Amino acid sequence: MSFYKISCDKSKSYLIDAVHKYSIPGMICDICKSKWAVTGIQYPNIVLSNEYAEYEEYYSIRKPYPWQTHHEMKPTTDNLFKDMFVLPGTKFGPLQGIAKGRFYDFAWLNPWTLLVSYNAYELLKKEDIKLPKVAKTKIVMNDKRDFDYYEFQIIPKARILDYPIEKCERCGRIPITMPDKIKISISPKLLDEEVFRIVELPTAIIVTENFKNIVEKLEFKDICFTKIENE
């Protein structure tokens, strides 16, 4: 089976200025001395209900907290996200903001946030493809028109191969940068969704060859494919 890293068309003719309202705060580690937060782990379908109202400030203020604070908040965070993979910096809640310009079948807030138009999503659902969940956004066009796009909720599932990993046993930080060539490993049982992230490199969005073939058959715009190695 082949896999591809996806990216936007560099000639895009639009601008999106939007954020997820909430995030798990960054971490200050007393062992490795790092102050860090991950980029690319996002759960737009997770909402902060009234049950968590007393913790809204913790998940709203974009500042790092010491490891001890994270440890004390872990039961609350685990209950909020259930069995989902999270790290300091994980964003959640629907995107909110403004957009302008000419949009196509896919749209990109940044290289790790993929949006899909309502029409394109409906066409994809008719195909033999296993799609990730989607979430409605709270983005509006600058002329007040509706912004008819979903955000894909893309889960980290693959593991990177042939890259030296040095993980802090205290805070879990993995100092890693995007390599020139990516090689991944993923268990077939995790391919219940054909769009996913890499655990160690969540800014990279990976798709199956089946996803690529269907998108190309439908002639969707604003998406590019780069083949990667796999185990």
C-alpha positions in Angstrom: 0.0 0.0 0.0 1.3 3.5 -0.9 0.9 6.7 1.1 1.2 10.3 0.3 1.8 13.5 2.2 -0.7 16.2 1.1 -0.3 20.0 0.8 -2.0 23.0 -0.6 -1.7 24.4 -4.1 0.9 27.1 -3.8 -1.1 29.4 -6.1 -4.1 29.6 -3.7 -6.3 32.7 -4.1 -7.7 33.1 -0.6 -7.0 34.0 2.9 -8.3 32.4 6.1 -7.7 34.1 9.5 -9.1 31.7 12.1 -8.2 29.9 15.3 -9.4 27.1 17.5 -10.7 28.7 20.7 -9.2 26.3 23.2 -6.0 24.4 23.6 -4.1 22.3 26.2 -1.5 24.7 27.5 2.1 24.5 26.7 4.5 22.7 29.0 7.5 23.9 31.1 9.6 20.9 32.0 11.8 20.9 35.1 13.9 18.0 33.8 14.7 18.8 30.2 14.3 22.5 30.8 12.1 22.9 27.7 9.2 25.2 27.2 7.1 23.6 24.5 3.8 22.9 22.8 3.0 20.7 19.9 1.6 22.0 16.6 -0.8 20.0 14.4 -2.9 18.0 16.9 -6.5 19.4 16.6 -9.9 18.1 17.6 -12.6 20.5 16.3 -15.4 18.2 17.4 -14.4 18.4 21.1 -16.4 21.1 22.9 -15.9 22.6 26.4 -19.4 21.9 27.9 -20.8 23.3 31.1 -19.3 20.4 32.9 -15.8 21.9 32.3 -16.8 25.6 32.8 -14.5 26.0 35.8 -11.5 25.0 33.6 -12.2 27.4 30.8 -9.5 29.8 31.8 -6.9 26.9 31.9 -7.8 25.9 28.3 -8.1 29.4 27.0 -5.0 31.2 28.1 -2.2 30.6 25.6 0.7 30.4 28.1 2.8 27.4 29.3 2.3 25.8 32.7 4.7 23.8 34.7 4.7 20.0 34.5 3.1 19.7 37.9 0.1 21.7 36.8 -0.4 19.5 33.8 -0.1 16.5 36.1 -2.8 17.8 38.4 -5.1 18.6 35.4 -4.5 15.2 33.7 -7.6 13.5 35.0 -9.7 16.4 33.7 -8.0 16.4 30.3 -8.2 12.6 30.0 -11.9 12.8 30.7 -12.5 15.6 28.2 -10.6 13.8 25.4 -11.4 10.2 26.4 -9.0 7.9 24.5 -7.7 10.5 22.1 -4.0 11.2 21.6 -3.1 14.6 23.1 0.0 16.6 24.0 0.6 20.1 25.3 -0.5 22.5 22.6 -3.4 20.3 21.3 -6.1 22.6 19.9 -9.8 21.9 20.1 -13.2 23.4 19.4 -14.5 24.6 16.0 -12.4 27.1 14.0 -13.7 30.7 14.3 -12.6 33.6 12.2 -13.0 35.2 8.8 -12.1 34.3 5.2 -11.9 36.0 1.9 -11.1 35.2 -1.7 -11.9 32.4 -4.2 -12.1 28.9 -2.7 -12.1 25.4 -4.3 -12.9 21.9 -3.1 -10.3 21.9 -0.4 -9.0 24.9 1.6 -6.0 25.3 4.0 -5.8 27.4 7.1 -2.1 26.4 7.3 -0.2 23.3 6.2 -1.7 21.1 9.0 -5.3 22.2 8.9 -7.4 20.8 6.0 -10.9 22.0 5.2 -13.3 20.5 2.7 -16.3 22.1 1.0 -19.7 20.8 1.9 -20.2 19.8 -1.8 -16.9 18.0 -2.1 -17.5 16.2 1.2 -20.8 14.9 0.0 -19.2 13.6 -3.2 -16.4 11.9 -1.3 -19.0 10.1 1.0 -20.5 8.5 -2.2 -17.1 6.8 -2.9 -15.5 3.7 -1.5 -13.4 5.6 1.0 -13.1 5.8 4.8 -13.1 9.4 5.8 -12.3 11.0 9.1 -14.9 12.9 11.1 -15.6 16.5 10.1 -16.6 19.5 12.1 -18.5 22.6 11.1 -16.5 25.8 11.4 -17.6 29.2 12.7 -15.7 31.0 10.0 -17.6 33.7 8.0 -16.7 35.3 4.7 -15.6 39.0 5.0 -18.7 40.0 3.1 -20.8 38.0 5.6 -21.6 35.1 3.3 -21.6 31.6 4.7 -18.3 29.8 4.6 -19.5 26.3 3.5 -16.5 24.2 4.6 -15.9 21.5 7.2 -12.6 20.9 9.0 -11.4 17.3 9.0 -10.6 15.9 12.4 -7.4 14.1 11.5 -6.0 11.7 14.1 -2.2 10.9 14.7 -1.9 7.2 13.9 1.3 6.5 12.0 4.8 6.3 13.5 7.9 7.8 11.9 10.7 5.4 10.9 14.5 5.8 10.5 14.6 9.0 12.6 16.5 9.2 15.9 14.0 9.8 18.7 15.0 11.3 22.0 12.0 11.6 24.2 12.0 13.3 27.6 10.7 10.7 30.1 9.2 13.5 32.3 7.2 15.6 29.9 7.1 13.5 26.7 8.7 16.1 24.4 10.3 14.8 21.2 12.6 17.4 19.6 12.1 16.7 15.9 12.0 18.7 12.7 10.4 17.7 9.4 12.9 15.5 7.5 13.5 15.8 3.8 12.2 12.3 3.3 9.4 10.7 5.5 9.1 7.0 6.1 6.2 5.7 8.2 4.8 2.6 9.7 1.0 2.1 10.4 -0.9 -0.9 11.5 -3.6 -2.0 9.0 -6.2 -2.0 11.9 -5.6 1.8 12.2 -6.6 2.4 8.6 -10.2 2.9 9.5 -9.6 6.4 8.3 -7.7 7.1 5.1 -6.5 10.5 6.2 -4.2 10.7 9.3 -1.3 12.3 11.0 2.1 11.0 12.2 2.4 10.8 16.0 5.9 12.4 16.1 5.2 14.8 13.2 1.5 15.8 13.5 1.9 18.8 11.1 2.2 16.2 8.3 -1.1 15.0 6.8 -0.9 11.6 5.2 -3.4 9.9 2.9 -3.8 6.5 1.3 -3.4 5.9 -2.4 -7.1 5.2 -2.6 -7.9 8.7 -1.3 -5.5 10.1 -3.8 -7.0 8.2 -6.7 -10.6 9.2 -5.8 -9.7 12.9 -5.4 -7.9 12.9 -8.7 -10.9 11.1 -10.4 -13.2 13.8 -9.0 -10.8 16.5 -10.2 -10.8 18.3 -6.9 -8.7 21.4 -6.6 -6.3 22.8 -4.1 -4.5 19.6 -3.0 -1.1 18.2 -4.0 0.3 14.7 -3.3 3.9 13.7 -2.5 4.6 10.0 -2.2 6.4 8.9 0.9 8.1 5.6 2.0 6.4 3.1 4.3 7.4 0.0 6.0 
